[in-house]
């Protein structure tokens, strides 16, 4: 017999910490290499800008279904027009 939790699991994606290592760990292959290249080459006053930009990419990569969504967009599948999106804001 297994116990079921009283409340469903939290559906939110855990945030990536705002550190160079955490952002790098959250990125995949080529993106990880580009991130480290940019952050290591950045002037001191630009490091936080580079980190913020790549943190957003890392968070988007963690979103549920992100890989499938990107594959669909690349293949031209399951697309909707901007007009459809504006008419039916429930999507």
N, CA, C and O atoms as a GROMACS GRO file, in nm:
protein
  364
    1UNK      N    1   0.084  -0.117   0.000
    1UNK     CA    2   0.000   0.000   0.000
    1UNK      C    3   0.089   0.124   0.000
    1UNK      O    4   0.187   0.132   0.075
    2UNK      N    5   0.055   0.220  -0.084
    2UNK     CA    6   0.134   0.343  -0.090
    2UNK      C    7   0.050   0.460  -0.040
    2UNK      O    8  -0.072   0.463  -0.059
    3UNK      N    9   0.114   0.552   0.021
    3UNK     CA   10   0.046   0.672   0.070
    3UNK      C   11   0.043   0.776  -0.041
    3UNK      O   12   0.142   0.794  -0.112
    4UNK      N   13  -0.067   0.843  -0.054
    4UNK     CA   14  -0.081   0.951  -0.150
    4UNK      C   15  -0.072   1.084  -0.077
    4UNK      O   16  -0.128   1.098   0.032
    5UNK      N   17  -0.003   1.182  -0.134
    5UNK     CA   18   0.004   1.311  -0.066
    5UNK      C   19  -0.132   1.377  -0.062
    5UNK      O   20  -0.213   1.362  -0.154
    6UNK      N   21  -0.158   1.452   0.045
    6UNK     CA   22  -0.285   1.522   0.056
    6UNK      C   23  -0.298   1.630  -0.050
    6UNK      O   24  -0.407   1.654  -0.102
    7UNK      N   25  -0.189   1.695  -0.081
    7UNK     CA   26  -0.188   1.803  -0.178
    7UNK      C   27  -0.104   1.760  -0.297
    7UNK      O   28  -0.001   1.694  -0.281
    8UNK      N   29  -0.147   1.797  -0.417
    8UNK     CA   30  -0.066   1.761  -0.534
    8UNK      C   31   0.071   1.828  -0.529
    8UNK      O   32   0.090   1.930  -0.463
    9UNK      N   33   0.166   1.768  -0.600
    9UNK     CA   34   0.301   1.824  -0.604
    9UNK      C   35   0.298   1.964  -0.665
    9UNK      O   36   0.212   1.995  -0.748
   10UNK      N   37   0.389   2.047  -0.624
   10UNK     CA   38   0.399   2.183  -0.675
   10UNK      C   39   0.436   2.179  -0.823
   10UNK      O   40   0.542   2.126  -0.857
   11UNK      N   41   0.351   2.234  -0.912
   11UNK     CA   42   0.378   2.226  -1.056
   11UNK      C   43   0.479   2.329  -1.106
   11UNK      O   44   0.520   2.324  -1.222
   12UNK      N   45   0.519   2.422  -1.020
   12UNK     CA   46   0.611   2.527  -1.065
   12UNK      C   47   0.751   2.469  -1.088
   12UNK      O   48   0.794   2.375  -1.021
   13UNK      N   49   0.819   2.527  -1.184
   13UNK     CA   50   0.956   2.488  -1.214
   13UNK      C   51   1.047   2.558  -1.113
   13UNK      O   52   1.039   2.680  -1.098
   14UNK      N   53   1.134   2.482  -1.044
   14UNK     CA   54   1.223   2.548  -0.949
   14UNK      C   55   1.317   2.645  -1.021
   14UNK      O   56   1.366   2.616  -1.130
   15UNK      N   57   1.339   2.757  -0.960
   15UNK     CA   58   1.424   2.859  -1.022
   15UNK      C   59   1.570   2.817  -1.022
   15UNK      O   60   1.617   2.750  -0.930
   16UNK      N   61   1.639   2.858  -1.124
   16UNK     CA   62   1.783   2.841  -1.132
   16UNK      C   63   1.844   2.950  -1.045
   16UNK      O   64   1.804   3.066  -1.053
   17UNK      N   65   1.940   2.914  -0.961
   17UNK     CA   66   2.006   3.015  -0.879
   17UNK      C   67   2.082   3.113  -0.967
   17UNK      O   68   2.125   3.078  -1.077
   18UNK      N   69   2.096   3.234  -0.920
   18UNK     CA   70   2.164   3.339  -0.997
   18UNK      C   71   2.314   3.335  -0.973
   18UNK      O   72   2.374   3.433  -0.930
   19UNK      N   73   2.375   3.219  -1.001
   19UNK     CA   74   2.520   3.206  -0.992
   19UNK      C   75   2.572   3.154  -1.125
   19UNK      O   76   2.499   3.090  -1.201
   20UNK      N   77   2.698   3.181  -1.152
   20UNK     CA   78   2.756   3.135  -1.278
   20UNK      C   79   2.749   2.983  -1.288
   20UNK      O   80   2.712   2.930  -1.393
   21UNK      N   81   2.783   2.913  -1.181
   21UNK     CA   82   2.780   2.766  -1.186
   21UNK      C   83   2.640   2.712  -1.205
   21UNK      O   84   2.620   2.618  -1.283
   22UNK      N   85   2.542   2.768  -1.136
   22UNK     CA   86   2.404   2.718  -1.148
   22UNK      C   87   2.349   2.742  -1.288
   22UNK      O   88   2.283   2.655  -1.344
   23UNK      N   89   2.376   2.858  -1.342
   23UNK     CA   90   2.329   2.888  -1.477
   23UNK      C   91   2.397   2.795  -1.577
   23UNK      O   92   2.330   2.737  -1.663
   24UNK      N   93   2.528   2.780  -1.566
   24UNK     CA   94   2.600   2.690  -1.655
   24UNK      C   95   2.551   2.547  -1.646
   24UNK      O   96   2.536   2.480  -1.748
   25UNK      N   97   2.526   2.499  -1.524
   25UNK     CA   98   2.476   2.362  -1.506
   25UNK      C   99   2.337   2.343  -1.566
   25UNK      O  100   2.305   2.233  -1.612
   26UNK      N  101   2.255   2.448  -1.565
   26UNK     CA  102   2.118   2.436  -1.615
   26UNK      C  103   2.110   2.441  -1.768
   26UNK      O  104   2.011   2.397  -1.826
   27UNK      N  105   2.214   2.493  -1.831
   27UNK     CA  106   2.213   2.502  -1.977
   27UNK      C  107   2.261   2.372  -2.039
   27UNK      O  108   2.327   2.291  -1.974
   28UNK      N  109   2.228   2.353  -2.166
   28UNK     CA  110   2.269   2.233  -2.236
   28UNK      C  111   2.383   2.264  -2.332
   28UNK      O  112   2.400   2.378  -2.374
   29UNK      N  113   2.458   2.164  -2.368
   29UNK     CA  114   2.570   2.164  -2.460
   29UNK      C  115   2.621   2.295  -2.515
   29UNK      O  116   2.698   2.365  -2.449
   30UNK      N  117   2.577   2.329  -2.636
   30UNK     CA  118   2.628   2.448  -2.705
   30UNK      C  119   2.594   2.576  -2.629
   30UNK      O  120   2.675   2.668  -2.625
   31UNK      N  121   2.475   2.582  -2.569
   31UNK     CA  122   2.437   2.701  -2.491
   31UNK      C  123   2.529   2.717  -2.371
   31UNK      O  124   2.569   2.829  -2.338
   32UNK      N  125   2.563   2.606  -2.306
   32UNK     CA  126   2.653   2.612  -2.191
   32UNK      C  127   2.788   2.669  -2.233
   32UNK      O  128   2.844   2.754  -2.165
   33UNK      N  129   2.840   2.622  -2.344
   33UNK     CA  130   2.970   2.671  -2.392
   33UNK      C  131   2.964   2.819  -2.426
   33UNK      O  132   3.055   2.895  -2.393
   34UNK      N  133   2.856   2.862  -2.492
   34UNK     CA  134   2.842   3.004  -2.527
   34UNK      C  135   2.831   3.090  -2.401
   34UNK      O  136   2.889   3.198  -2.393
   35UNK      N  137   2.755   3.040  -2.302
   35UNK     CA  138   2.741   3.115  -2.176
   35UNK      C  139   2.877   3.135  -2.109
   35UNK      O  140   2.913   3.248  -2.074
   36UNK      N  141   2.952   3.027  -2.092
   36UNK     CA  142   3.082   3.040  -2.026
   36UNK      C  143   3.176   3.129  -2.107
   36UNK      O  144   3.251   3.208  -2.048
   37UNK      N  145   3.173   3.119  -2.238
   37UNK     CA  146   3.256   3.205  -2.322
   37UNK      C  147   3.221   3.352  -2.299
   37UNK      O  148   3.310   3.435  -2.282
   38UNK      N  149   3.091   3.383  -2.299
   38UNK     CA  150   3.048   3.521  -2.280
   38UNK      C  151   3.076   3.573  -2.141
   38UNK      O  152   3.125   3.685  -2.125
   39UNK      N  153   3.045   3.493  -2.039
   39UNK     CA  154   3.061   3.543  -1.902
   39UNK      C  155   3.209   3.557  -1.867
   39UNK      O  156   3.245   3.648  -1.793
   40UNK      N  157   3.295   3.470  -1.919
   40UNK     CA  158   3.438   3.481  -1.890
   40UNK      C  159   3.503   3.597  -1.965
   40UNK      O  160   3.605   3.649  -1.922
   41UNK      N  161   3.446   3.635  -2.078
   41UNK     CA  162   3.501   3.745  -2.157
   41UNK      C  163   3.443   3.881  -2.118
   41UNK      O  164   3.493   3.984  -2.162
   42UNK      N  165   3.338   3.882  -2.037
   42UNK     CA  166   3.269   4.006  -2.004
   42UNK      C  167   3.352   4.094  -1.910
   42UNK      O  168   3.421   4.045  -1.821
   43UNK      N  169   3.343   4.224  -1.934
   43UNK     CA  170   3.400   4.321  -1.841
   43UNK      C  171   3.324   4.310  -1.709
   43UNK      O  172   3.208   4.267  -1.708
   44UNK      N  173   3.387   4.347  -1.600
   44UNK     CA  174   3.327   4.332  -1.467
   44UNK      C  175   3.188   4.393  -1.458
   44UNK      O  176   3.099   4.334  -1.396
   45UNK      N  177   3.168   4.509  -1.518
   45UNK     CA  178   3.038   4.575  -1.507
   45UNK      C  179   2.932   4.513  -1.599
   45UNK      O  180   2.816   4.552  -1.593
   46UNK      N  181   2.971   4.419  -1.684
   46UNK     CA  182   2.877   4.355  -1.776
   46UNK      C  183   2.843   4.211  -1.737
   46UNK      O  184   2.753   4.150  -1.797
   47UNK      N  185   2.912   4.156  -1.638
   47UNK     CA  186   2.889   4.016  -1.599
   47UNK      C  187   2.744   3.993  -1.557
   47UNK      O  188   2.684   3.893  -1.597
   48UNK      N  189   2.688   4.082  -1.477
   48UNK     CA  190   2.550   4.062  -1.431
   48UNK      C  191   2.452   4.065  -1.548
   48UNK      O  192   2.353   3.992  -1.546
   49UNK      N  193   2.477   4.148  -1.648
   49UNK     CA  194   2.391   4.152  -1.767
   49UNK      C  195   2.395   4.017  -1.840
   49UNK      O  196   2.291   3.963  -1.876
   50UNK      N  197   2.515   3.964  -1.861
   50UNK     CA  198   2.530   3.834  -1.928
   50UNK      C  199   2.460   3.726  -1.847
   50UNK      O  200   2.390   3.641  -1.903
   51UNK      N  201   2.478   3.728  -1.717
   51UNK     CA  202   2.415   3.627  -1.631
   51UNK      C  203   2.264   3.635  -1.638
   51UNK      O  204   2.196   3.533  -1.648
   52UNK      N  205   2.209   3.757  -1.632
   52UNK     CA  206   2.063   3.771  -1.638
   52UNK      C  207   2.008   3.719  -1.770
   52UNK      O  208   1.907   3.649  -1.771
   53UNK      N  209   2.074   3.751  -1.881
   53UNK     CA  210   2.026   3.707  -2.012
   53UNK      C  211   2.028   3.554  -2.022
   53UNK      O  212   1.931   3.494  -2.068
   54UNK      N  213   2.137   3.492  -1.979
   54UNK     CA  214   2.147   3.346  -1.988
   54UNK      C  215   2.061   3.276  -1.882
   54UNK      O  216   2.018   3.163  -1.903
   55UNK      N  217   2.035   3.342  -1.769
   55UNK     CA  218   1.946   3.284  -1.668
   55UNK      C  219   1.807   3.263  -1.728
   55UNK      O  220   1.742   3.162  -1.704
   56UNK      N  221   1.762   3.361  -1.808
   56UNK     CA  222   1.632   3.350  -1.874
   56UNK      C  223   1.629   3.230  -1.968
   56UNK      O  224   1.531   3.157  -1.973
   57UNK      N  225   1.737   3.212  -2.043
   57UNK     CA  226   1.745   3.097  -2.134
   57UNK      C  227   1.739   2.967  -2.054
   57UNK      O  228   1.668   2.874  -2.091
   58UNK      N  229   1.814   2.961  -1.945
   58UNK     CA  230   1.816   2.841  -1.861
   58UNK      C  231   1.677   2.810  -1.806
   58UNK      O  232   1.635   2.694  -1.804
   59UNK      N  233   1.605   2.912  -1.762
   59UNK     CA  234   1.470   2.891  -1.709
   59UNK      C  235   1.376   2.843  -1.819
   59UNK      O  236   1.294   2.753  -1.796
   60UNK      N  237   1.386   2.901  -1.938
   60UNK     CA  238   1.300   2.857  -2.048
   60UNK      C  239   1.328   2.712  -2.086
   60UNK      O  240   1.236   2.638  -2.121
   61UNK      N  241   1.454   2.671  -2.079
   61UNK     CA  242   1.488   2.533  -2.112
   61UNK      C  243   1.431   2.435  -2.010
   61UNK      O  244   1.408   2.319  -2.043
   62UNK      N  245   1.406   2.480  -1.888
   62UNK     CA  246   1.350   2.393  -1.784
   62UNK      C  247   1.198   2.379  -1.791
   62UNK      O  248   1.141   2.290  -1.728
   63UNK      N  249   1.133   2.466  -1.865
   63UNK     CA  250   0.986   2.465  -1.871
   63UNK      C  251   0.937   2.329  -1.921
   63UNK      O  252   0.993   2.274  -2.016
   64UNK      N  253   0.832   2.275  -1.858
   64UNK     CA  254   0.778   2.146  -1.903
   64UNK      C  255   0.737   2.153  -2.050
   64UNK      O  256   0.667   2.245  -2.091
   65UNK      N  257   0.780   2.056  -2.127
   65UNK     CA  258   0.744   2.049  -2.268
   65UNK      C  259   0.824   2.141  -2.357
   65UNK      O  260   0.793   2.153  -2.476
   66UNK      N  261   0.927   2.207  -2.304
   66UNK     CA  262   1.004   2.302  -2.383
   66UNK      C  263   1.071   2.234  -2.502
   66UNK      O  264   1.070   2.289  -2.612
   67UNK      N  265   1.129   2.118  -2.482
   67UNK     CA  266   1.196   2.047  -2.592
   67UNK      C  267   1.098   2.013  -2.703
   67UNK      O  268   1.128   2.033  -2.821
   68UNK      N  269   0.982   1.963  -2.665
   68UNK     CA  270   0.880   1.927  -2.765
   68UNK      C  271   0.829   2.051  -2.837
   68UNK      O  272   0.806   2.049  -2.958
   69UNK      N  273   0.811   2.159  -2.763
   69UNK     CA  274   0.764   2.283  -2.823
   69UNK      C  275   0.864   2.336  -2.926
   69UNK      O  276   0.825   2.377  -3.035
   70UNK      N  277   0.992   2.333  -2.891
   70UNK     CA  278   1.096   2.378  -2.985
   70UNK      C  279   1.100   2.287  -3.108
   70UNK      O  280   1.115   2.336  -3.220
   71UNK      N  281   1.088   2.156  -3.087
   71UNK     CA  282   1.089   2.063  -3.200
   71UNK      C  283   0.970   2.088  -3.292
   71UNK      O  284   0.984   2.084  -3.414
   72UNK      N  285   0.853   2.112  -3.233
   72UNK     CA  286   0.735   2.142  -3.314
   72UNK      C  287   0.754   2.271  -3.394
   72UNK      O  288   0.718   2.276  -3.511
   73UNK      N  289   0.808   2.373  -3.331
   73UNK     CA  290   0.829   2.501  -3.399
   73UNK      C  291   0.928   2.484  -3.514
   73UNK      O  292   0.907   2.538  -3.623
   74UNK      N  293   1.035   2.411  -3.490
   74UNK     CA  294   1.135   2.388  -3.594
   74UNK      C  295   1.075   2.312  -3.712
   74UNK      O  296   1.106   2.340  -3.827
   75UNK      N  297   0.988   2.214  -3.682
   75UNK     CA  298   0.928   2.132  -3.786
   75UNK      C  299   0.802   2.196  -3.846
   75UNK      O  300   0.746   2.145  -3.943
   76UNK      N  301   0.758   2.308  -3.788
   76UNK     CA  302   0.637   2.374  -3.839
   76UNK      C  303   0.509   2.304  -3.799
   76UNK      O  304   0.407   2.318  -3.867
   77UNK      N  305   0.513   2.227  -3.690
   77UNK     CA  306   0.396   2.155  -3.641
   77UNK      C  307   0.332   2.230  -3.525
   77UNK      O  308   0.398   2.304  -3.453
   78UNK      N  309   0.201   2.209  -3.509
   78UNK     CA  310   0.127   2.260  -3.392
   78UNK      C  311   0.144   2.410  -3.374
   78UNK      O  312   0.150   2.459  -3.261
   79UNK      N  313   0.150   2.483  -3.483
   79UNK     CA  314   0.165   2.628  -3.475
   79UNK      C  315   0.029   2.696  -3.482
   79UNK      O  316  -0.064   2.645  -3.544
   80UNK      N  317   0.018   2.811  -3.417
   80UNK     CA  318  -0.102   2.892  -3.429
   80UNK      C  319  -0.058   3.032  -3.470
   80UNK      O  320   0.054   3.075  -3.441
   81UNK      N  321  -0.146   3.101  -3.538
   81UNK     CA  322  -0.112   3.236  -3.582
   81UNK      C  323  -0.130   3.335  -3.466
   81UNK      O  324  -0.198   3.306  -3.367
   82UNK      N  325  -0.068   3.449  -3.480
   82UNK     CA  326  -0.083   3.554  -3.379
   82UNK      C  327  -0.229   3.596  -3.371
   82UNK      O  328  -0.280   3.623  -3.262
   83UNK      N  329  -0.298   3.601  -3.486
   83UNK     CA  330  -0.440   3.637  -3.487
   83UNK      C  331  -0.522   3.539  -3.404
   83UNK      O  332  -0.609   3.580  -3.328
   84UNK      N  333  -0.493   3.409  -3.419
   84UNK     CA  334  -0.565   3.308  -3.339
   84UNK      C  335  -0.537   3.326  -3.191
   84UNK      O  336  -0.626   3.313  -3.108
   85UNK      N  337  -0.414   3.357  -3.159
   85UNK     CA  338  -0.377   3.376  -3.020
   85UNK      C  339  -0.448   3.496  -2.959
   85UNK      O  340  -0.492   3.492  -2.844
   86UNK      N  341  -0.458   3.603  -3.036
   86UNK     CA  342  -0.523   3.724  -2.988
   86UNK      C  343  -0.674   3.707  -2.973
   86UNK      O  344  -0.736   3.765  -2.884
   87UNK      N  345  -0.734   3.627  -3.061
   87UNK     CA  346  -0.878   3.605  -3.056
   87UNK      C  347  -0.915   3.514  -2.939
   87UNK      O  348  -1.012   3.539  -2.868
   88UNK      N  349  -0.836   3.410  -2.921
   88UNK     CA  350  -0.864   3.312  -2.816
   88UNK      C  351  -0.749   3.313  -2.718
   88UNK      O  352  -0.657   3.232  -2.730
   89UNK      N  353  -0.753   3.402  -2.620
   89UNK     CA  354  -0.647   3.418  -2.523
   89UNK      C  355  -0.633   3.303  -2.424
   89UNK      O  356  -0.553   3.312  -2.331
   90UNK      N  357  -0.710   3.195  -2.442
   90UNK     CA  358  -0.704   3.083  -2.348
   90UNK      C  359  -0.591   2.987  -2.379
   90UNK      O  360  -0.565   2.896  -2.300
   91UNK      N  361  -0.523   3.004  -2.492
   91UNK     CA  362  -0.416   2.910  -2.528
   91UNK      C  363  -0.287   2.944  -2.460
   91UNK      O  364  -0.187   2.874  -2.480
   0.00000   0.00000   0.00000
